[in-house]
Amino acid sequence: MAEAGFPPSVIGYVSLFYARNELTLRYAIFMALVTIAGALSAIAAFFIVQISGTPFHGFQWLFIIEGLPTILTAIVVALFMTRGPGDARFLTPEERKFVIERLRPEGGPTEIDCNTVKAQIKLAFTDVQVYVYLLMLFCASITFNALNFFLPTLIKQLGYTSVQAQLMVVPTLLIATVCMTFNSWASDRYQTRAWNLMIAHIISIIGLIGMIATDAKNPSLYPLRYFFTVILACGSYSVLPICYSWFSCNTLGQYKRNVSVAIILSLANFGAVIGVQIYPVTDAPAFINGNVICLSAVLVQVILVIGMKLYLDSLNMKRDLAILAKHNYKYDCELKNNKKRLREIAMKLVENEPKFDEVLCDRHPNWRYIT
C-alpha cells in the first residue's frame, strides 16, 4: 500500500519536464534501473538471508539492509521534490521559464483555475482510451511480473543449482535491458509507439512458442530453452516503457494526465496478481500453463495495439481534413494517398494557432496523437 503511489508518481512527474519525443527513453532508463536493481538485489538477498549468529534473523537483516537506504533516499528526494518545473529548486529561474515555454505547445504545466482542474479530472474518467491503455498494460503486467518473480525458477529447470540460476538471471536481464533501451530510443527517434510495441510482442511470441514447443526434459535442449527465455525477457521488458510513453504522450493537460496515469497503473497492477501465480512448482519443468497464459496475454495486447493505432490514425485524419476544410484548402487525390503530406500541410495551416485547449485538452482539433 505504501509503494502503490510510487510508479504513477514517477511516470507523471517525468512527463512534466520532457517533451513527447523524449519520454520513452526516459521511462526506459527508469525501468532499466528497476531491472538491474532487481537482478543485483536477488543475488544480495540470497547472501543476506544466510546471516546468522546475530540477534536478528536473516530475513530481518534483509529488511534492514535493503529498506534503510530506501527510506533515507526518500527523505532526500522529498526535500527536492516540487510540483513541477515552475518551482523546481534544482533549476535556475531562466531554466524554469525555458522548460515551461518549451512544453506549452504540448499541454505542459501551467497555472489554471479549479474549474479547469475539475474538467480535466472528469475527462480522465470518461475517456475510453484510458481504459484501452489500462487493459493493454494489465496484460503486459501479467508477463512482466511472471518473469520478474519466476525467472530464476524457469532458469533453474535447465540443470542449474539455485545459486547458479540466480547468477544466470543477471545476463538475461542485462540483455533484456539493452533491448528495451534500444527499442525505446527508436520509439522516440521515429515518434512511433504501435510499431515498436508490435516488435516487442513478436519477440515475446517467439520466445513463448519456443518454450512451449521444446522438450523441457531433454538436457540437450537446455541451451535453446535458455535462449528462448532471454528472448521472452527482451520482448516483455520492452513493452512497459513504450506503454507508459504512449498514454502519457497522448493525454494532454497536466491534471488529466496525472489522474489517467494513476488510474491505469493502479488498476493494471492487478495483472501482477495473475502473473505471480502462473508458474507453480507443480508445473515444472515445462510450465505449459504459465506459458500459454502469457502467450494469450501477449496476443490480446497485439489486438489492442492494432485497434488503438487504427483508431488514432482515423482521429488524426479527421482532424487534418477538418483543418483543410476550415482554411478552404483543396483536398485532391494526391493528398488522399499521402497522409504524411496531408499532415505537413495541416500543421503549416495551424502553426500560428493555439495547439491545445486547457479544458478540452487532447480533443482539440489541432492536437495530433502519436501512433
C-alpha positions in Angstrom: 0.0 0.0 0.0 2.8 2.4 0.9 4.5 1.8 -2.5 1.4 2.0 -4.6 1.8 5.7 -5.4 5.4 5.4 -6.5 5.2 4.2 -10.1 2.4 6.6 -11.1 4.2 9.5 -9.4 7.4 8.7 -11.3 5.6 8.4 -14.7 3.6 11.6 -14.1 6.5 13.6 -12.7 8.9 12.8 -15.5 6.3 13.9 -18.1 6.3 17.4 -16.6 9.9 18.0 -17.7 10.3 16.3 -21.1 8.6 16.6 -24.5 6.7 13.9 -26.1 9.6 12.9 -28.3 11.8 12.4 -25.2 9.7 10.4 -22.8 10.1 6.8 -23.9 13.8 6.7 -23.5 13.5 8.4 -20.0 10.9 5.8 -19.0 13.3 3.0 -20.3 16.1 4.4 -18.2 13.8 4.2 -15.1 12.8 0.6 -16.0 16.4 -0.3 -16.6 17.4 0.8 -13.1 14.5 -1.2 -11.7 15.5 -4.3 -13.7 19.2 -4.1 -12.9 18.4 -3.4 -9.2 16.2 -6.5 -9.3 19.0 -8.6 -10.7 21.5 -7.4 -8.1 19.2 -7.5 -5.2 18.3 -11.1 -5.9 21.9 -12.0 -5.5 22.4 -9.8 -2.5 19.2 -11.2 -0.9 20.5 -14.8 -1.2 23.6 -14.0 0.8 21.9 -11.6 3.3 19.4 -14.3 4.4 22.4 -16.5 5.3 23.4 -14.2 8.1 23.4 -16.0 11.4 24.8 -15.6 14.9 23.1 -12.2 15.4 20.1 -11.0 17.4 18.2 -10.7 14.1 17.2 -13.5 11.6 18.4 -13.3 8.0 15.1 -12.1 6.6 15.1 -9.3 9.2 18.6 -8.2 8.0 17.1 -8.2 4.5 14.5 -5.6 5.5 17.1 -3.5 7.3 19.9 -3.6 4.7 17.6 -3.0 1.7 14.9 -0.9 3.5 17.0 1.7 5.3 18.8 3.2 2.2 15.4 3.4 0.5 13.9 5.4 3.4 17.0 7.7 3.6 16.9 8.3 -0.1 13.2 9.0 0.0 13.8 11.8 2.6 16.4 13.4 0.4 14.2 13.2 -2.6 11.3 14.7 -0.7 13.4 17.8 0.1 14.0 18.4 -3.6 10.6 17.3 -4.9 8.5 20.1 -6.4 5.1 20.4 -8.1 6.8 20.8 -11.5 9.3 22.8 -13.4 7.7 26.1 -12.3 9.1 25.8 -8.8 11.9 23.2 -9.3 14.7 24.0 -6.8 17.3 22.3 -9.0 16.6 24.7 -11.9 17.5 28.3 -12.3 14.7 30.9 -12.9 15.8 31.0 -16.6 15.7 27.2 -16.9 12.3 27.0 -15.3 10.9 29.5 -17.8 12.6 27.7 -20.7 11.1 24.3 -19.7 7.6 25.8 -19.3 7.7 27.6 -22.6 9.1 24.6 -24.4 6.3 22.3 -23.2 3.5 24.8 -23.5 2.5 23.7 -27.1 2.3 20.1 -25.8 0.0 21.0 -22.9 2.7 21.4 -20.4 2.1 22.5 -16.8 0.5 25.9 -16.5 -1.4 27.9 -13.8 -5.0 27.0 -14.4 -8.2 27.5 -12.3 -10.1 25.0 -10.2 -12.9 24.6 -12.8 -10.3 23.5 -15.4 -8.8 21.1 -13.0 -12.2 19.5 -12.3 -12.9 19.3 -16.1 -9.6 17.6 -16.7 -10.2 15.1 -13.9 -13.7 14.3 -15.2 -12.2 13.7 -18.7 -9.7 11.3 -17.3 -12.5 9.0 -16.0 -14.7 9.4 -19.2 -12.0 8.9 -21.9 -12.4 5.4 -23.4 -8.7 5.5 -24.4 -7.7 5.4 -20.8 -9.4 2.1 -20.3 -7.9 0.6 -23.5 -4.4 1.6 -22.3 -5.4 0.1 -18.9 -6.3 -3.3 -20.4 -3.1 -3.1 -22.5 -0.9 -2.6 -19.5 -2.9 -5.1 -17.5 -1.9 -7.8 -19.9 1.6 -6.6 -20.1 1.8 -6.7 -16.3 1.0 -10.4 -16.3 4.0 -11.4 -18.4 6.3 -8.8 -16.8 5.6 -9.9 -13.2 5.6 -13.5 -14.1 9.2 -13.1 -15.3 10.1 -10.8 -12.5 9.2 -13.4 -9.9 9.9 -16.7 -11.7 12.8 -16.0 -13.9 15.2 -17.8 -11.5 12.7 -20.7 -11.3 12.5 -21.0 -15.1 16.3 -21.0 -15.4 16.8 -23.5 -12.5 14.9 -26.1 -14.6 17.7 -26.0 -17.1 20.0 -28.0 -14.9 21.3 -25.2 -12.7 21.5 -25.0 -8.9 19.7 -22.3 -7.0 22.8 -20.1 -6.8 23.7 -20.7 -10.5 20.2 -19.9 -11.5 20.4 -16.5 -9.6 23.7 -15.8 -11.4 22.3 -16.8 -14.8 19.4 -14.3 -14.3 21.9 -11.4 -14.5 22.9 -11.8 -18.2 19.3 -12.4 -19.1 18.2 -9.1 -17.5 21.2 -7.2 -18.9 20.4 -8.3 -22.4 16.7 -7.5 -21.9 17.7 -4.1 -20.6 19.8 -3.3 -23.7 17.0 -4.4 -26.0 14.4 -2.4 -24.0 16.6 0.8 -24.1 17.3 0.4 -27.9 13.6 -0.1 -28.7 12.6 2.9 -26.6 15.3 5.0 -28.2 13.9 4.1 -31.6 10.4 4.8 -30.5 11.4 8.4 -29.6 13.7 8.8 -32.6 10.9 7.9 -35.1 8.0 9.0 -33.0 6.2 5.7 -33.2 4.6 3.6 -30.5 2.5 0.9 -32.1 5.2 -0.5 -34.4 7.7 -0.7 -31.5 5.2 -2.4 -29.3 4.5 -4.9 -32.1 8.2 -5.7 -32.5 8.3 -6.3 -28.7 5.2 -8.5 -28.8 6.6 -10.6 -31.8 9.8 -11.2 -29.9 7.8 -12.3 -26.9 5.6 -14.6 -29.0 8.8 -16.2 -30.5 10.1 -16.8 -27.0 6.9 -18.3 -25.6 6.2 -20.6 -28.6 9.8 -21.8 -28.4 9.4 -22.6 -24.7 6.1 -24.4 -25.4 7.4 -26.4 -28.4 10.7 -27.6 -26.9 11.0 -30.6 -24.7 11.7 -29.3 -21.1 13.1 -32.8 -20.1 15.7 -33.1 -22.8 19.1 -31.8 -21.5 20.4 -31.2 -25.0 17.7 -28.6 -25.5 18.5 -26.7 -22.3 20.7 -24.1 -24.1 17.9 -23.5 -26.6 15.3 -23.1 -23.9 17.6 -20.6 -22.1 17.8 -18.7 -25.4 14.0 -18.6 -25.7 13.9 -17.4 -22.0 16.2 -14.5 -22.9 14.1 -13.7 -26.0 11.0 -13.6 -23.9 12.6 -11.3 -21.4 13.7 -8.9 -24.2 10.2 -8.7 -25.5 8.3 -8.4 -22.2 10.6 -5.8 -20.7 10.5 -3.6 -23.8 6.7 -3.2 -23.6 6.4 -1.2 -20.4 8.3 2.0 -21.1 6.6 2.3 -24.5 3.2 1.8 -23.0 4.0 4.4 -20.3 5.1 6.8 -23.0 2.1 6.1 -25.3 -0.6 7.1 -22.9 1.4 9.9 -21.3 2.1 11.4 -24.7 -1.5 11.1 -25.9 -3.0 12.6 -22.7 -2.9 16.4 -22.8 -3.4 18.5 -19.7 -1.3 18.1 -16.6 -4.2 17.1 -14.3 -5.9 14.8 -16.8 -2.6 13.1 -17.4 -1.8 12.6 -13.7 -5.2 11.1 -13.0 -5.1 8.9 -16.1 -1.7 7.6 -15.1 -2.9 6.8 -11.6 -6.0 5.0 -12.9 -4.0 3.0 -15.5 -1.1 2.0 -13.3 -3.1 1.3 -10.2 -5.6 -1.0 -11.8 -3.2 -2.5 -14.3 -1.1 -3.8 -11.4 -3.9 -6.3 -10.7 -2.2 -8.2 -13.6 0.6 -8.9 -11.1 -1.9 -11.0 -9.1 -2.2 -13.3 -12.0 1.5 -13.1 -13.0 2.9 -14.3 -9.6 0.7 -17.4 -9.6 1.1 -18.9 -13.1 4.4 -20.7 -12.7 3.8 -23.0 -9.7 6.5 -25.6 -8.9 4.0 -28.3 -9.6 4.1 -27.4 -13.4 7.8 -27.8 -13.6 9.8 -28.2 -15.7 7.8 -27.3 -18.8 5.4 -24.8 -17.2 3.0 -25.2 -20.1 0.0 -23.5 -18.4 2.0 -20.4 -17.5 3.5 -20.1 -20.9 0.1 -20.4 -22.5 -1.4 -17.7 -20.2 1.5 -15.4 -21.1 1.1 -16.1 -24.8 -2.7 -15.3 -24.5 -1.9 -12.0 -22.8 0.6 -11.0 -25.5 -1.9 -11.9 -28.2 -4.6 -9.7 -26.5 -2.1 -6.9 -26.5 -1.4 -7.3 -30.2 -5.1 -6.9 -30.9 -5.4 -3.8 -28.6 -2.3 -2.2 -30.2 -3.6 -2.7 -33.7 -7.0 -1.4 -32.8 -5.6 1.6 -31.0 -3.3 2.5 -33.9 -6.2 2.3 -36.4 -8.4 4.4 -34.1 -5.8 7.1 -33.5 -4.9 7.2 -37.2 -8.6 7.8 -38.1 -8.8 10.6 -35.5 -5.6 12.3 -36.9 -7.0 12.0 -40.4 -10.4 13.6 -39.4 -8.6 16.4 -37.7 -6.3 17.1 -40.6 -9.3 17.1 -43.0 -11.2 19.5 -40.7 -8.2 21.9 -40.7 -8.1 21.8 -44.5 -11.8 22.4 -44.8 -11.6 25.3 -42.3 -8.9 27.0 -44.4 -10.6 26.2 -47.7 -7.6 24.1 -48.8 -8.2 21.9 -51.8 -8.2 18.2 -50.9 -7.2 16.2 -54.0 -6.3 12.6 -54.9 -2.6 13.3 -54.2 -3.3 14.3 -50.6 -5.7 11.4 -50.2 -2.9 8.9 -50.9 -0.2 10.8 -49.0 -1.1 11.1 -45.3 2.4 12.4 -44.4 2.0 15.3 -46.9 -1.6 15.9 -45.6 -0.3 16.3 -42.1 2.5 18.6 -43.1 0.0 20.9 -44.8 -2.4 20.8 -41.9 0.4 21.7 -39.5 1.5 24.6 -41.7 -2.0 26.0 -41.7 -2.3 26.0 -37.9 1.3 26.8 -36.9 0.2 30.2 -35.7 -2.9 29.0 -33.9 -3.3 27.6 -30.4 -2.1 24.0 -30.3 -4.5 22.9 -27.5 -7.3 23.9 -25.2 -6.9 23.6 -21.4 -10.4 22.2 -20.8 -10.8 20.0 -23.9 -7.2 19.1 -23.9 -6.4 16.3 -26.4 -9.8 16.7 -28.0 -8.6 19.9 -29.6 -8.7 19.6 -33.4 -5.1 20.9 -33.8 -3.8 18.2 -31.5 -2.3 15.1 -33.1 -2.0 11.7 -31.5 1.3 9.7 -31.6 0.6 6.3 -33.1 
